Amino acid sequence: MDAARYGRIWELAVRGVRSPDAAGFEPSEAEDHDGVVVRRYERAPAIVVGDVLERLTDATTDGARPTLELTEVGFAPRRCLQVSPLPGTPLRIRFPAFPLGKELVGYVGIADVFTRRDVRSPGRLDVELAGQIIASAVAGVDDGWVRFAAATPPGAADVTFIARATDPNRRICFAAEARQ
């Protein structure tokens, strides 16, 4: 989903391009190998207490079930839950007794370059906890992997993801983790 769960990041950079996963960090080591800069970053990794990708079998829906996919989102491979909600009909994906930490972090995007080309409308994902929307993200066809986050009370709780689309065949992909 992102690099927050890793304590060590290796970055290979050409022509000054930098990884967004290393933004704000100073490298503990850097070497130039004929124009390819190799940097190593050390940091405290995020502690993940719950991951929706690992709890798909626990999920219930009021429509089509999400599928676990390794798919293209914003021209990059992403491992995510993919849904295609009916136009104008919210699709609710509920994770009962989902373990929460201090923060729920996730990403959403539109899968499949060909459907993004043909269907230009965005997709929307809301996150509901205890009947309240705690996070929302809209992913347009040119937005790639859109981050969302919300503070949460630690402990188990029912978490619902609500996917919305205005056009048919809108492939919405999302992933989310509860972090300490």
Helices and strands as residue ranges (DSSP letters): E 8-14, G 20-22, E 29-33, E 36-42, E 48-51, G 52-58, E 60-61, E 67-73, E 76-83, E 91-100, E 103-110, H 113-118, E 123-129, E 132-139, E 146-151, E 155-165, E 172-179
